[in-house]
Amino acid sequence: MTFVFHHAKPTEPPLLIPAIGLSLRVPLPPEMTGGSMTAIETVNMPGFGPPLHRHRETEIFRVLEGCYLFHCDGREFEAGEGDVVTIPGGAAHTFVNISDKPARQFIVITPGLDATAFFTQLGEIMRDGVPDKQAFELFGQRWDVEFLGPPLKVPG
């Protein structure tokens, strides 16, 4: 595993994807780690999270603020400030911000992927709201992500 020095500062404006209540920054792009990992910082609006999906990458989530409900391979659990959640590659997973305010996470993805391109393209297909199933499937094929179901709903 090869790393090069990289000092990330939040000078770039975050990527915004309002249709899914997400903003994010990529402080550690894959080219800084020889492709071995990527790190992103996310802000999820209350009640928002990704659809149920799976991919080859492992994700390590550190909840910085707020509370999330996670679903991983049929198990559901809450994760709050300071908690670390590891989702192995190939696991069906999703999460939702169950806080009444924006919630934040720091996420390490391994092996790395071009999160800037991934989320920019996701934002483009989500621009007018939830796209049709075919658009999601084409996006998933391009990024080797299998979409399995809708996002979680906030319990209540």
C-alpha positions in Angstrom: 0.0 0.0 0.0 1.5 3.3 -1.1 0.5 6.7 0.3 1.7 10.1 -0.7 1.5 13.2 1.5 -1.8 14.9 1.3 -3.1 17.7 3.6 -6.8 18.2 2.9 -8.4 21.5 3.7 -12.1 22.3 3.1 -11.4 24.8 0.3 -13.5 23.2 -2.3 -17.3 23.7 -2.0 -19.1 20.5 -1.1 -20.9 18.4 -3.7 -24.6 18.9 -3.2 -27.2 16.3 -4.1 -30.5 17.8 -2.8 -32.7 15.1 -4.2 -31.1 12.7 -1.7 -30.4 15.2 1.1 -26.7 14.8 0.8 -23.6 17.0 0.7 -20.1 15.7 0.7 -16.4 16.4 0.5 -13.6 14.1 -0.6 -10.6 14.9 1.6 -8.7 11.8 0.5 -9.1 10.9 -3.1 -7.9 7.5 -4.3 -5.0 8.9 -6.3 -3.4 9.9 -2.9 -3.4 6.3 -1.8 -2.5 4.4 -4.9 -6.1 3.5 -5.2 -6.2 1.6 -1.9 -8.7 3.8 -0.2 -10.9 6.9 -0.4 -12.2 9.1 2.4 -15.3 11.2 2.3 -17.1 13.4 4.7 -20.9 13.5 4.4 -23.8 15.5 5.7 -27.2 13.8 5.5 -30.4 15.8 6.0 -32.9 14.3 8.5 -34.8 11.3 7.0 -32.3 10.8 4.2 -30.0 8.0 3.2 -29.1 5.8 0.2 -31.2 3.1 -1.2 -30.5 -0.5 -0.2 -27.4 -1.5 -2.2 -24.3 -3.6 -2.4 -20.8 -3.2 -3.9 -17.4 -4.7 -3.7 -15.9 -2.0 -1.5 -15.7 -2.2 2.3 -16.9 1.0 4.0 -15.9 2.2 7.5 -18.3 4.8 8.9 -17.5 7.1 11.8 -20.5 9.0 13.0 -19.4 12.6 13.8 -22.7 14.1 14.6 -26.3 12.9 14.9 -27.8 9.4 14.8 -28.3 6.9 12.0 -30.3 3.7 11.6 -28.2 1.2 9.7 -29.3 -1.9 7.9 -26.7 -4.5 7.0 -27.5 -8.0 5.6 -30.9 -8.1 7.4 -29.7 -6.6 10.8 -30.8 -3.1 11.9 -29.1 -1.1 14.6 -28.5 2.6 15.6 -25.2 4.3 15.5 -24.6 7.6 17.2 -21.8 10.2 17.7 -18.4 8.5 18.0 -19.6 5.0 16.8 -17.8 3.2 14.1 -19.6 0.9 11.7 -17.8 -1.4 9.3 -19.8 -2.7 6.3 -17.9 -5.5 4.5 -17.7 -5.5 0.7 -20.6 -7.5 -0.8 -23.0 -6.8 2.1 -26.5 -5.4 1.4 -26.7 -2.2 3.3 -28.3 1.2 3.8 -28.7 3.8 6.5 -30.9 6.8 7.3 -30.4 9.9 9.4 -32.9 9.5 12.3 -31.9 12.8 13.9 -34.0 15.9 13.7 -31.0 17.9 12.3 -28.3 17.2 9.7 -26.0 14.3 10.7 -22.4 13.9 9.7 -20.1 10.9 8.9 -16.5 10.4 8.0 -16.3 7.3 5.7 -13.3 5.3 4.5 -13.9 3.3 1.3 -11.5 0.5 0.4 -10.4 -0.2 -2.2 -10.7 3.4 -3.3 -13.0 4.8 -5.8 -13.5 8.1 -7.5 -16.1 9.4 -5.1 -16.2 12.8 -6.8 -17.1 11.3 -10.2 -19.5 8.8 -8.5 -21.5 11.3 -6.6 -21.4 13.9 -9.4 -22.9 11.4 -11.8 -25.4 10.3 -9.1 -26.4 13.9 -8.7 -27.0 14.2 -12.4 -29.3 11.3 -12.6 -31.1 12.4 -9.4 -31.4 16.0 -10.6 -35.2 15.8 -11.3 -35.9 13.4 -8.4 -35.7 9.7 -8.2 -34.9 8.4 -11.7 -36.6 5.4 -13.3 -35.4 1.9 -12.6 -33.5 1.7 -15.9 -31.4 4.8 -15.2 -30.5 3.4 -11.8 -29.6 0.1 -13.3 -27.3 1.8 -15.9 -25.7 3.9 -13.2 -25.2 0.8 -11.1 -23.6 -1.2 -14.0 -21.2 1.7 -14.7 -20.1 1.7 -11.0 -20.5 -2.0 -10.2 -23.2 -1.2 -7.6 -26.4 -3.3 -7.3 -29.4 -1.4 -6.1 -31.6 -3.8 -4.1 -34.4 -1.7 -2.7 -35.6 1.7 -1.5 -34.0 3.8 1.3 -34.9 3.2 4.9 -37.7 5.2 6.4 -37.4 6.9 9.8 -39.2 4.7 12.3 -42.2 6.3 13.8 
